[in-house]
């Protein structure tokens, strides 16, 4: 008898002397089949090493019980934590997850979405790349009637489900705190403004500055990306300014790590020479000699809520309205921005020499 993945319903039926229909119903727990027969079928299936052919089942069913997930990164505390929660909720509801990673590449993101649609997934959960500007594939998904939930990095289209942090409000609270402890010379490393998290966190920064009449210096607002290397290089650009700020807010924790590394290499002490805070945190923060104060985001709740919203869309009997969920954040103080310490000073390096000294770059820690 064949063993493993090649075992079919016909093999089980032949072994028991019953029909394929009986075997199929028994394995699915159909009420037409007696408990005794179902028990016999399942025992033989287990003994033979049978595994159901989900692809074949998809062809004859309206549901595949699979959900496709597309995220920009996986070796990253934020996304790995969110994915674990998505898996947990999927498992609790008898769904499988097909995970793909875009690596911040819009073309790869498009490829993954097309592949997942060809697998007949029941729904999609997507966190877009920092390159994504063409939304036509998402319009196609909507036209196909496949539920789609954007999580964390969302698009400006109310016809889709979205689950995001209160990026603007959380950043406002952090910058307001910095102002309240005495800082008036503030800089922002904002990632990318065309991505919702960069745009909303920029708005939170400017909201706080405007509320407290703090001058916004264009040369102190830098945008190049959300990773460690971006934060590293952005800080080098900041050091080329004729005057240094007292405080830097980073749009992500990886960016703050890049700033931390660049400052360390240049002999700039945090928070004595310059103070920093960031949006989000990670495991690495607890091992830094100076832990970075941050806007703590409910990462696990983001994943759980995204899955719950997606499942509700799958199970809806009629065309339901998209849901837009915004989760609150918490200001978490550690070793930075506790009180005003930083005194802006002239960096004793010429820009060219500074860049040459730092030209070795930084290894990505994500």
Residue pairs with C-beta under 8 A, 6 or more apart in sequence:
1 7
1 11
1 15
1 48
2 8
2 11
2 48
3 48
3 49
4 49
4 51
5 49
5 51
7 45
7 48
7 49
7 50
7 51
8 50
9 20
9 23
9 24
10 20
11 48
11 50
12 23
12 41
12 44
12 45
12 48
12 50
13 19
13 20
13 22
13 23
15 44
15 48
16 23
16 40
16 41
16 44
18 37
18 41
22 33
22 37
22 41
23 41
23 45
25 32
25 33
26 33
26 37
26 38
26 41
26 42
27 41
27 42
27 45
27 52
29 38
33 41
54 64
54 65
54 66
54 96
57 64
58 64
58 119
58 120
63 122
63 314
64 119
64 120
64 121
64 122
65 94
65 95
65 96
65 122
66 95
66 96
66 97
66 98
66 119
66 120
66 121
66 122
67 90
67 95
67 96
67 97
67 98
67 121
67 122
67 123
67 124
67 125
67 307
67 310
68 97
68 98
68 100
68 112
68 113
68 116
68 117
68 119
68 121
68 123
68 124
68 125
69 83
69 86
69 97
69 98
69 99
69 100
69 124
69 125
69 126
70 100
70 101
70 102
70 109
70 112
70 113
70 116
70 124
70 125
70 126
70 127
71 79
71 82
71 83
71 99
71 100
71 101
71 102
71 126
71 127
72 79
72 101
72 102
72 103
72 104
72 127
72 128
72 129
72 130
72 153
73 79
73 101
73 103
73 104
73 366
74 80
74 83
74 99
74 101
75 366
76 254
76 282
76 366
77 253
77 281
77 282
77 283
77 284
77 299
78 152
78 253
78 280
78 282
78 297
78 299
79 127
81 299
81 300
81 303
82 151
82 152
82 299
82 300
82 302
82 303
82 306
83 99
83 303
84 300
84 303
85 299
85 300
85 301
85 302
85 303
85 304
85 307
86 97
86 125
86 303
86 304
86 306
86 307
87 97
88 304
89 303
89 304
89 307
89 308
89 311
90 96
90 97
90 307
93 307
93 311
95 122
95 311
98 116
98 119
98 121
100 112
100 115
100 116
101 112
102 108
102 109
102 112
102 129
104 129
104 130
104 131
105 129
105 131
106 129
106 131
106 132
106 133
106 134
108 129
109 126
109 128
109 129
109 132
110 137
113 124
113 126
113 137
113 141
114 137
116 124
117 124
117 141
117 144
117 146
121 146
122 146
122 147
122 314
123 146
123 147
123 148
123 149
123 310
123 311
123 313
123 314
124 141
124 146
124 147
124 148
124 149
125 148
125 149
125 150
125 151
125 306
125 307
125 310
126 138
126 148
126 149
126 150
126 151
127 150
127 151
127 152
127 153
128 150
128 153
128 154
128 155
128 195
129 153
130 153
130 191
130 192
130 195
130 225
130 226
132 155
132 195
133 194
135 155
135 157
138 148
138 155
138 157
138 160
141 148
142 148
142 159
142 160
147 161
147 310
147 313
147 314
148 160
148 161
149 160
149 161
149 162
149 163
149 306
149 309
149 310
149 313
150 160
150 161
150 162
150 163
150 164
151 162
151 163
151 164
151 302
151 303
151 306
152 163
152 164
152 165
152 197
152 302
153 195
153 196
153 197
154 160
154 162
154 163
154 164
154 196
155 162
155 196
156 196
158 322
158 324
159 322
160 322
161 309
161 310
161 313
161 322
161 323
161 324
162 322
162 323
162 324
162 325
163 302
163 305
163 306
163 309
163 325
163 327
164 196
164 197
164 302
164 325
164 326
164 327
165 197
165 297
165 298
165 302
165 326
165 327
165 329
166 326
166 327
166 328
166 329
167 196
167 197
167 200
167 201
167 204
167 279
168 200
168 201
168 203
168 204
168 207
169 204
169 328
169 329
170 201
170 204
170 279
170 295
170 297
170 328
170 329
170 331
171 200
171 201
171 202
171 203
171 204
171 205
171 208
171 249
171 279
171 295
172 204
172 205
172 207
172 208
173 204
173 295
173 329
173 331
174 204
174 249
174 277
174 279
174 293
174 294
174 295
174 331
175 186
175 204
175 205
175 208
175 209
175 249
176 208
176 211
176 212
177 277
177 331
177 333
177 337
178 186
178 247
178 249
178 275
178 277
178 337
179 186
179 208
179 209
179 212
179 214
181 337
181 338
181 339
181 340
182 339
182 340
183 246
183 247
183 275
183 337
183 340
183 342
184 214
184 215
184 246
185 217
185 220
185 243
185 244
185 245
185 246
185 247
185 344
186 205
186 209
186 214
186 220
186 245
186 246
186 247
186 248
186 249
187 217
187 220
187 221
187 222
187 238
187 245
187 247
187 248
187 249
188 202
188 205
188 220
188 221
188 222
188 248
188 249
188 251
189 222
189 223
189 230
189 231
189 234
189 235
189 238
189 248
189 249
189 250
189 251
189 255
189 259
190 198
190 201
190 202
190 205
190 221
190 222
190 223
190 251
191 197
191 198
191 201
191 223
191 224
191 225
191 226
191 230
191 251
191 252
191 255
192 198
192 223
192 224
192 225
192 226
193 199
193 202
193 223
195 226
197 226
197 251
197 252
197 279
198 223
198 226
198 251
201 251
201 279
202 221
202 251
205 221
205 249
206 216
208 214
209 215
209 216
210 216
217 245
219 241
220 238
220 241
220 245
222 234
222 237
222 238
224 230
224 233
224 234
226 251
226 252
226 254
226 255
227 252
227 254
227 255
227 258
227 364
227 366
228 254
228 255
228 257
228 258
228 261
228 362
228 364
228 365
228 366
229 258
229 361
229 362
229 364
230 254
230 255
230 258
231 250
231 252
231 254
231 255
231 256
231 257
231 258
231 259
231 262
232 258
232 259
232 261
232 262
232 358
232 361
232 362
233 258
233 262
234 255
234 258
234 259
235 248
235 258
235 259
235 262
235 263
236 262
236 354
236 355
236 358
238 244
238 245
238 248
239 262
239 266
239 268
239 347
239 349
239 351
239 354
240 351
240 354
243 344
243 346
244 274
244 344
244 345
244 346
244 347
245 274
245 344
246 274
246 275
246 340
246 342
246 343
246 344
247 274
247 275
247 276
247 277
247 337
247 342
248 259
248 274
248 275
248 276
248 277
249 276
249 277
249 278
249 279
250 256
250 259
250 276
250 277
250 278
250 279
251 278
251 279
252 278
252 279
252 280
253 278
253 279
253 280
253 281
253 282
253 285
253 292
253 294
254 282
254 365
254 366
255 278
256 276
256 277
256 278
256 292
256 294
257 282
257 284
257 365
258 362
259 276
260 270
260 276
260 288
260 290
260 292
261 362
262 358
262 362
263 269
263 270
263 273
263 274
265 357
265 358
266 347
266 349
266 354
266 357
266 358
268 274
268 347
270 276
270 290
270 336
271 290
271 335
271 336
271 337
271 338
271 341
271 342
272 341
272 342
273 342
273 343
273 345
274 342
274 344
275 336
275 337
275 340
275 341
275 342
276 292
276 336
276 337
277 292
277 293
277 294
277 295
277 336
277 337
278 292
278 294
278 295
279 294
279 295
279 297
280 294
280 295
280 296
280 297
281 292
281 294
281 296
281 332
284 365
285 291
285 292
285 294
285 334
290 335
290 336
291 334
291 335
291 336
292 334
292 335
292 336
293 331
293 332
293 333
293 334
293 335
293 336
293 337
293 338
294 332
294 334
295 329
295 330
295 331
295 332
296 329
296 330
296 331
296 332
297 327
297 329
298 327
298 328
298 329
301 327
302 327
305 325
305 327
309 323
309 325
312 320
312 323
313 320
347 354
349 357
